[in-house]
Amino acid sequence: MSNLFHGRAGRRLDLNNSATAVFVDVLFLAVSTLAREPWHFRFASLLTLQDQSVMGRGVVGFDLDDLDWGATPAERAAAKEFVLDVVDLALDRHRWDELSYEPARAEGYLREFRAMVREFDPQEADPAAAVPGPGNRMPAVHEAACASCVRHRVLDGLP
């Protein structure tokens, strides 16, 4: 089984279970550093839902069209910019030295995901059309990851 992250025009990032774990780990280190606004914490929560040890192996992923990018053009542009900032910080190998492993191939996954987000137009997103399911929808504000693990300096999406 594989985990799929969808963009537009059939573009997708198709990762096996190990690759997904690496991809989510490096993104989560970056999002935990950058999150400041409610939407940021919602996006961080979406990343926690990609944790296969919680959700199951081979069943995670999300479609960029399914995210609630915001109600106004300005909110949508800011949300997209935040996701790109998270990916860019991860591409800078932010805190990778704290991982217990070398995140092999992570740079390639991040570059592909960045290209998907860059070409994505959040003005055309329709979160109302999202497929139901806990791991593939944008968490609501009250579900946002706002607690932090002090020891590891990462957000915690669990209650």
C-alpha positions as CSV (number, residue, x, y, z in Angstrom):
1,M,0.0,0.0,0.0
2,S,1.1,3.6,-0.5
3,N,0.2,7.0,0.9
4,L,-0.9,9.6,-1.6
5,F,-0.6,13.4,-1.4
6,H,-2.5,14.9,-4.4
7,G,-2.0,18.2,-6.2
8,R,-3.6,19.3,-9.4
9,A,-3.7,17.9,-12.9
10,G,-3.0,14.4,-11.7
11,R,0.2,15.4,-9.9
12,R,0.8,13.4,-6.8
13,L,3.4,12.3,-4.3
14,D,3.1,8.5,-3.9
15,L,5.1,7.3,-1.0
16,N,5.6,4.0,0.7
17,N,5.2,3.7,4.4
18,S,8.8,4.4,5.3
19,A,9.1,7.4,2.9
20,T,5.9,8.8,4.4
21,A,7.2,8.6,7.9
22,V,10.4,10.5,6.8
23,F,8.4,13.1,4.8
24,V,6.0,13.8,7.7
25,D,8.9,13.9,10.3
26,V,10.9,16.6,8.5
27,L,7.8,18.6,7.8
28,F,6.6,18.4,11.4
29,L,9.9,19.7,12.7
30,A,9.5,22.7,10.4
31,V,5.8,23.4,11.1
32,S,6.4,23.2,14.9
33,T,8.9,26.0,14.5
34,L,6.9,28.2,12.3
35,A,3.3,27.9,13.5
36,R,1.9,31.1,15.0
37,E,-1.6,31.6,13.6
38,P,-4.7,29.4,14.0
39,W,-4.5,28.2,10.3
40,H,-0.9,27.2,10.9
41,F,-1.9,25.0,13.9
42,R,-4.7,23.4,11.8
43,F,-2.1,22.5,9.2
44,A,0.1,21.1,11.9
45,S,-2.8,19.0,13.1
46,L,-3.3,17.7,9.5
47,L,0.3,16.6,9.6
48,T,-0.2,14.7,12.9
49,L,-3.0,12.8,11.1
50,Q,-0.4,11.5,8.7
51,D,1.3,9.6,11.5
52,Q,0.9,5.9,10.5
53,S,1.5,4.7,14.0
54,V,-1.8,6.3,14.9
55,M,-3.8,6.2,11.7
56,G,-2.5,2.9,10.2
57,R,0.1,2.1,7.5
58,G,-0.7,2.8,3.9
59,V,-3.8,4.8,4.6
60,V,-2.7,8.4,5.1
61,G,-2.3,11.3,2.7
62,F,-4.4,14.3,1.6
63,D,-5.5,16.2,-1.4
64,L,-4.6,19.9,-1.5
65,D,-8.1,20.6,-2.9
66,D,-9.6,19.2,0.3
67,L,-7.9,21.7,2.6
68,D,-9.7,24.7,4.0
69,W,-7.3,27.4,2.7
70,G,-9.4,30.3,4.1
71,A,-12.4,32.4,3.3
72,T,-10.8,35.3,1.5
73,P,-8.2,35.5,-1.3
74,A,-5.8,37.1,1.3
75,E,-6.3,34.2,3.7
76,R,-5.8,31.6,1.0
77,A,-2.6,33.3,-0.3
78,A,-1.2,33.5,3.3
79,A,-2.0,29.8,3.9
80,K,-0.3,28.8,0.7
81,E,2.8,30.9,1.6
82,F,2.9,29.3,5.0
83,V,2.9,25.8,3.5
84,L,5.7,26.8,1.2
85,D,7.7,28.4,4.1
86,V,7.3,25.1,6.0
87,V,8.6,23.1,3.1
88,D,11.5,25.5,2.5
89,L,12.5,25.3,6.2
90,A,12.4,21.5,5.9
91,L,14.5,21.7,2.8
92,D,17.1,23.7,4.8
93,R,17.4,20.5,6.9
94,H,16.0,22.3,9.9
95,R,16.6,20.1,13.0
96,W,17.4,17.0,10.9
97,D,20.4,16.5,13.2
98,E,18.0,15.7,16.0
99,L,16.5,12.8,14.2
100,S,17.7,9.3,15.1
101,Y,18.2,8.5,11.5
102,E,19.4,10.1,8.2
103,P,16.2,11.2,6.3
104,A,17.2,9.6,3.1
105,R,15.5,10.9,0.0
106,A,13.5,13.5,2.0
107,E,14.9,16.3,-0.1
108,G,13.4,14.8,-3.2
109,Y,10.0,14.3,-1.6
110,L,10.0,17.9,-0.3
111,R,11.0,19.3,-3.7
112,E,8.1,17.4,-5.4
113,F,5.6,18.5,-2.7
114,R,6.8,22.1,-3.0
115,A,6.3,22.0,-6.7
116,M,2.8,20.6,-6.2
117,V,1.9,23.4,-3.7
118,R,3.6,26.1,-5.8
119,E,1.4,25.3,-8.9
120,F,-1.7,24.8,-6.8
121,D,-4.2,27.7,-6.7
122,P,-6.1,27.7,-3.4
123,Q,-8.7,30.1,-4.9
124,E,-10.1,27.0,-6.7
125,A,-10.1,24.7,-3.7
126,D,-13.4,23.3,-2.5
127,P,-13.1,21.9,1.0
128,A,-16.9,21.1,1.0
129,A,-16.1,18.4,-1.6
130,A,-13.6,16.7,0.6
131,V,-13.7,13.0,1.1
132,P,-14.8,12.2,4.7
133,G,-12.2,10.6,6.9
134,P,-10.1,11.6,9.9
135,G,-6.7,11.8,8.1
136,N,-7.6,13.5,4.8
137,R,-9.5,16.5,5.9
138,M,-8.4,19.8,7.4
139,P,-8.9,19.8,11.2
140,A,-11.2,22.4,12.6
141,V,-9.9,25.2,14.8
142,H,-10.9,23.4,18.0
143,E,-8.9,20.3,16.7
144,A,-5.7,22.3,16.0
145,A,-2.4,21.1,17.4
146,C,-1.7,23.7,20.0
147,A,0.0,21.7,22.8
148,S,3.7,21.3,22.6
149,C,6.0,18.6,23.8
150,V,8.5,20.6,25.7
151,R,11.2,17.9,25.6
152,H,11.2,17.5,21.8
153,R,10.0,21.1,20.9
154,V,7.2,19.8,18.6
155,L,3.5,20.4,18.5
156,D,1.3,17.6,19.8
157,G,-2.0,16.9,18.0
158,L,-3.2,14.4,20.5
159,P,-5.6,15.4,23.3
